[in-house]
């Protein structure tokens, strides 16, 4: 099974429900996670959870939940969790009037890089406005900003994994863009030497657009910049098909200069 959108829970709305955000620091040992789940299963219905390891050898469990009893309190939940040997510390944050907001976390880490979360349609509206206000200059600006980000990403990957591994694993590493919501990429060799074609399904840049833009200039720049940094030579990118031009897919040809 693949191709699903990853669900995260910065906010949840359930009118008439008593809601809790439960955060537990636990021993990063086999069985710790399941022991916490078994305890919570008697008190709450878990809506969405995540678990991640920390550098100090512990792990953090984070879960949005609906109480099975209207009388359940945050203090009762915390005491229940701390009765487990797996728990090091625990907090339970209660929602208000059916609204639960994550007040524990302050952003997102992808690997070691800090990310922010924003609506895709909001980002695309920003691109539309840049193009509308600046015309062809806006399209150039989007390309250059995309290229700068692509170069930075490629340089980071080379620094982390090494140039040879990045180049030999270029196709598997491209799946990172799908995981981050850019779209699903499909690579094809050529045409010609030091060239390849990238097909992008569900391209983020044009999926929500309602503007006059006729191309994915930001992504075109990103792909050119990423390839240049990853392969150690300058690449240029041309978009030959685009959803904004009534195509069924976005297609980019990349060629070394």
N, C-alpha and C positions, 0 to 999 in steps of 0.2 A: 504494500500500500504506500503510495507516495503522492505528492502534489497537493497536500493539504496546507491550508493557511495555519500558521502557528498562532495559538490563542494565548494572550496574556491578559492579566487582570489588574489594571490600574484603578478601575472603577466598576462598580456593579450596582444595579438598581432593581430592587424587588419590593414593590409596595406591600405593606402589611407583614413583611418578614423581619425577623430579628437577625441581624447580620454581624459576623465577626471576621476580622482579618487576624489570623493566627500566625505568629512568627516564633519558630523554635530554633535555638542553637543546639545542635546535638552532636554526639560522638559520630565521627565519620567511620563507622564500623559496620560490618554486615549485620542486618537485622534491625538497625536503629530506626530507619525510615518506616519499616513495617510495624514496629512496636508503637510508634506515634500514631500511625493510621488506625491501628486496632483500638487504641484508646479513644480517639476522636470519633470513631464510627458509632459509638453509643450516644454521642451528644450532638453531633452536627452532621449536616449533609454538605460534603465538600463540593464546591462548584468548580474551582480551578486551583491547581497547586504547582509549585516548582520547588526543586531542591538543587542546591549547588554547593560545591566544596569550597572551603576557605584555605588560605595559605598556612594557617596555624594548625591544620590537621583536623579541624572540625567541619561541620556542614550546617547549612541553614535550610530549614523547611519553611515555606511561605504558602499559606492557603486561605482563599476566600471561602466562606462557609455560611450556611443558613442554619440557625439553631433548630433542633428538633422539639425543644420545649420553650415556650415564651418566658419561662422563669429563669432560664440559664443566664448566668452572669459571666463577665470577663474574669473575675476573680476565681470563680469555680472552674472555668476552663484552664486557667493557669495552674491552679493547684492540682488538677487532674493530670496535666502534662508533666509537671515536676515530680509526680509520683513514679515516673518511669526512670530507670537507670540510664536510659539513652539521652535524656534531656539534661542539658547544661544550664540553659536559661530559657524563659518563655515569656511572651507578651501576647495579649489578646486585645485588639482594638475594636470597639463596638461601633457599628454604623449608626446613623441618625435618620429617622423617618424613612427607612427603606433605602437609604443611600450609603454605600460603603466605598470609601476612597483609601487607596494605599498611602498611608502617612509614614510608613517605615522606610521605604526606598526613595532615593533621590536621583533617579536616572537609570541608565542601563550600561552594562559593560559587555562588550562583545570581544572575547579574548581579553586583552588588556586595554582596549580602546573604549573611551567613553562615547556613548550615543545618546541622542534624544529621540523621543517619539513624537511624531506629528502626523496629521491626516494626509493621506496621499493626495486627495483632491485639493487640499489646501496648498501643497507644494506645487501642484500642476497649475493651479490658479495663479500662483506667483510667477511661474514661467510664462504663462499666457500674458500677464500684465507687463512683464519685462519686454516681451516681443512686441506687444501692442504699443507701448509707450516709446520704445527706441527703434522700432522697425528692424531693418536688417542689422543695425548695430546691436540690437537686443539678441538676435540670433548668434552673432559673433561672441557676445558676452557670455551667453549660455554655453557655447562650445568651449571657450577658454576656461570657464569655471569648472566645467565637467572634466576637461583635460587635466587641469591642475589637481583635481581630486583623484583622478585615475593614476596620475604619476605618483602621488603620495601613497595611494593604496599599493601600487606595484613595488615601490621602494620599501614599504613596511613589510610586505610579504617576502621580498628578497632578503631583508635583514633578519627576519624571523626563521626562514626555512632554508635560505641559501639559494643562489642563482640557479644552480643546476637542477635542484628539486623543483623549483617554481616552473622552470621551462619544461621539464619532463612530465610534470603533473598539471600542466596548464588546463587541460579539459576537466579533470576532477575539481580543481580549485575554482573553476568558473561557476560551479554549483553554489558557491558562497553567495553569488549575486542573487540567485533564485531564493536562497534561504533568507536573504535580507529584503526581498520584495521587489528587486529590480525587474524581474521577469525570468522566464526559463530560457536559458541559452543553449543553442545547438551549434556545434562547430563543424565546418567542412573545410578540407584542405583546398588551397588554390582560390582562384585561378592563377597559375604562375608560381614562380619561385618566391619564397619568403612572403607568401600571401595566404590569407585564409578568409573564409566567409563565416559570419556569425548571424544566425537566425534567432530572433528574440520573440518568444511567445508571451503574450500578456505584458507587453512593455509598459512599465509604470509611467513613462513620460507622456504617452498619448492616450492611455486608457481612460482618463478622466477629463481630457481636454475638450473644450467647446469653443476654441478660438480659431483664428485664421492661420495659425502656425501649420506649416507643411512638412515639418521634419523634427526628428528627435535630436536636436543639436547638443543638448547636454550629454545624453548617453553616447552620442557619436564621439564627442570629445573625451568622455571617460574611457571608452574602449581604446581610443588611440593612445591616450596617456598611460593607461595601464599596460598595454602591450609594449610601449616604448621603454618603460621602466623595467618591465619583467624580462624583456629579451635583450636589453642593452643596446638598442638601436632605434632610430626614429621611425615611427609608423604613422601613416596617415589613414584616415577612415572616410569612406563614402557610404552614405545611406542610399540604397538602390530601390528599396521598397519600404513603405511606411503605412501604418494604419491611418495616419492623418491624411494620407493621399488615397484613402479608400482601399488600401491593400489589406490582405487578411493577416499579415505578419510584418514585422520590421526586419529588414535585411541590411547588413553592413558588410562591405568589403574592406579588409585591412591589408595594406601593402607596405613593406619596408621601403623607405626612400633610398 
